[in-house]
């Protein structure tokens, strides 16, 4: 499942809860004009980015 299609199916508080549980910082897309997206920081190493995406993916798969 694409992250953007997943984000469109759940509300803001659920999105923030998942990224918080995964220890990934996110900003609601509404702050950037899109309420169907979240914004993730990538100001870190590629290794950390890959780990963060894996954590989010694992949490999303528990919802399906």
N, C-alpha and C positions, 0 to 999 in steps of 0.2 A: 504494500500500500504506500502510495506517495504521501509524504508528510503533509503537503498542502491539502490533499483530499481528506486526510484524517483530521486536520485542524478545522476544516469547514464543518465537520460533523459534531464537534464538541464545543462547549462554551468556554469563555475566557478563563473562568476559575478552574475548570478541569485542565485546560492547557497549562496554566501556571503551576498547578499541583503536580502534573507529570514532570515538567522540567525541573521543578523544585526537588521532587523525589529522586530524579536522576542526577541531582547536583549540577545542573546546567543552567546558566543564566539566560533568561529570555526576556524579551520586551513584547507586549501585545502588538500585533500588527496595526491595531487601530491608531496607535501613535504615529504611524507612517501612512495612513490612509487606506488600510486594508484590514477589515475585521475577519478575514478568512486565512490569515497568515500569522506566524510569529517570527520575531527577529532574534537570531542567535548571534552571539559574539564569536568571532573567529580570531581574536587577538591572542593567540596561543600557538603552540606547536601542532603540527599535523597529527602527531600521535594523540594529543589531548582531544583534538577535534574528532578524530575517529572514535575514541573512547566515549566521548559525549554523545555522538550520534548512536552508537551501539546501545548506550543506556536508555536513550529515548526510545529507540526501536523496541527494546526489551519491554519497557513499560507500556508502549502502545499495543504490543502483541498480547498483553494480559487483558486488554479491553475488548479485543475481538472475540 
